[in-house]
Amino acid sequence: MVSRAGQASAHATGGFRFHQRRVVRPVSVNPQQIGDAVHTPSDVQIETEQHQDGILLARATGEIDALGAPCLRAFVGDQLTAERTFVLDLDRVTFLGSAGLQVLLDTNAGAARRHLRWALVGRSRAVARPLEVTGLARRLPVQPTVPAALKVVSAGWDAGDRPQPVPGPG
């Protein structure tokens, strides 16, 4: 884990907002033989910024597939357990597979059970397309931009906007 604290950035109103930044990386890399290729468990990285208003902004990069999803699951699980309001920015994710979609569904269900606010940003084709094809773009708290997502979670949920658990199979 790499940690950098105390960076200021310009706020939209011209003021400054304090951010605490942290990068979350997989702790160990154990190569795995799959066919003729050698894969590492995950290339997923999650950089976080803690905003003054208590909202955690997490920016993920890499492939969220069967190998990368456990890293994302552990991260969001920690946020749900700590009952933190957060925004998950997936704009730099290069692949979102079914395992990653399941993590997002589970995150939504966990947030709904705990009455926590969260939002998802994923405009890249690698993220937006799987969300659209599966219908999850309408069922998850997807926002078009990070500023919009931060605004939504900081304002709280209107009665009709509270995340609802997505029914599982069977």
C-alpha positions in Angstrom: 0.0 0.0 0.0 1.3 3.5 -0.9 0.1 6.5 1.0 0.3 10.2 0.2 -1.5 12.6 2.5 -2.4 16.2 2.3 -2.9 17.3 -1.3 -5.0 20.3 -2.1 -6.9 20.8 -5.4 -8.9 23.6 -6.8 -12.6 23.3 -6.1 -15.1 24.3 -8.7 -15.9 27.5 -6.8 -12.2 28.6 -6.8 -11.6 27.5 -3.2 -9.4 24.6 -2.1 -10.5 21.2 -0.8 -8.2 19.0 1.2 -7.8 15.4 -0.1 -6.1 12.5 1.5 -4.8 10.1 -1.2 -4.1 6.4 -0.9 -3.4 3.8 -3.5 -4.5 0.2 -2.8 -2.7 -2.5 -4.6 -2.8 -6.3 -4.3 -0.6 -7.3 -1.4 1.0 -10.3 -3.0 1.5 -11.5 -6.6 1.3 -15.2 -7.1 1.5 -16.1 -10.8 -1.1 -18.6 -11.9 -0.8 -20.9 -15.0 -3.9 -20.8 -17.2 -3.4 -22.7 -20.4 -0.1 -21.4 -21.9 -0.3 -18.0 -20.3 0.9 -16.9 -16.9 -1.4 -14.4 -15.1 -1.0 -12.5 -11.9 -4.0 -12.5 -9.6 -4.9 -8.9 -10.2 -3.7 -5.7 -11.9 -6.5 -3.8 -10.3 -5.4 -0.7 -8.4 -7.6 1.6 -6.4 -6.6 5.1 -5.5 -8.6 6.9 -2.9 -9.3 10.5 -1.9 -11.0 11.4 1.3 -13.0 14.6 0.9 -13.7 17.0 3.8 -17.4 16.2 3.6 -16.6 12.6 4.6 -17.1 11.1 1.1 -14.5 8.7 -0.1 -13.7 8.8 -3.8 -12.2 5.6 -5.1 -10.7 5.5 -8.7 -10.1 1.9 -9.9 -7.8 1.0 -12.8 -7.1 -2.4 -14.5 -9.2 -5.3 -15.5 -12.1 -6.3 -13.2 -12.5 -9.9 -14.2 -12.4 -13.2 -12.3 -8.8 -12.4 -11.1 -9.3 -8.7 -10.4 -12.8 -8.8 -8.9 -11.6 -10.1 -5.5 -9.5 -6.9 -5.0 -12.5 -4.7 -5.7 -14.8 -6.9 -3.6 -12.4 -6.6 -0.6 -12.2 -2.8 -1.0 -15.9 -2.1 -1.2 -16.5 -4.7 1.5 -14.3 -2.6 3.8 -16.2 0.6 2.9 -19.6 -1.1 3.6 -18.3 -2.5 6.9 -17.0 0.9 7.9 -20.4 2.4 6.8 -18.7 5.0 4.6 -20.4 7.1 1.9 -18.3 6.6 -1.3 -18.1 7.1 -5.0 -16.6 4.4 -7.2 -15.0 5.7 -10.4 -14.4 3.0 -13.0 -13.6 5.3 -15.9 -10.0 3.9 -16.0 -11.1 0.3 -15.9 -10.1 -1.5 -19.1 -12.4 -4.6 -18.7 -15.5 -5.3 -16.6 -16.5 -8.9 -16.7 -19.3 -10.9 -15.0 -17.3 -11.2 -11.7 -17.0 -7.4 -11.6 -20.7 -6.9 -12.3 -21.5 -9.3 -9.5 -19.3 -7.2 -7.1 -21.3 -4.1 -8.2 -24.6 -5.9 -7.5 -23.4 -7.1 -4.1 -22.2 -3.6 -3.3 -25.6 -2.2 -4.2 -27.4 -4.8 -2.1 -25.0 -4.2 0.9 -25.4 -0.4 0.7 -29.2 -0.7 0.6 -29.2 -3.0 3.6 -27.1 -0.5 5.5 -28.9 2.5 4.1 -25.5 3.8 2.8 -25.1 6.3 0.0 -22.8 5.3 -2.9 -22.5 6.1 -6.6 -20.8 4.6 -9.6 -19.1 6.4 -12.5 -18.3 4.4 -15.6 -18.4 6.2 -18.9 -15.7 4.2 -20.7 -17.0 1.7 -23.2 -15.4 -1.1 -21.2 -17.6 -0.3 -18.3 -20.7 1.3 -19.8 -21.4 -1.4 -22.4 -21.6 -4.3 -19.9 -23.8 -2.2 -17.6 -26.1 -1.3 -20.5 -26.3 -4.8 -22.0 -27.2 -6.4 -18.7 -29.7 -3.7 -17.7 -27.6 -2.8 -14.6 -27.1 0.8 -15.8 -30.8 1.4 -14.8 -30.5 -0.5 -11.5 -27.3 0.7 -10.1 -26.6 4.3 -8.9 -24.7 5.3 -12.0 -23.8 8.9 -12.5 -22.3 10.5 -15.6 -19.3 12.2 -13.9 -17.4 12.2 -10.7 -18.6 15.7 -9.7 -22.2 14.6 -10.3 -21.7 11.5 -8.2 -20.1 13.5 -5.4 -23.1 15.9 -5.5 -25.6 13.1 -5.4 -24.1 11.2 -2.4 -23.4 14.4 -0.5 -27.0 15.6 -0.9 -28.4 12.3 0.3 -31.1 10.2 -1.3 -34.6 11.4 -2.2 -37.2 8.8 -1.3 -37.3 7.4 -4.8 -33.5 7.4 -5.3 -32.5 5.1 -2.4 -30.6 2.1 -3.8 -32.6 -1.1 -3.8 -31.2 -4.6 -3.6 -31.2 -6.3 -6.9 -32.8 -9.7 -6.7 -30.4 -12.6 -7.2 -31.0 -15.6 -9.3 -33.5 -18.2 -8.2 
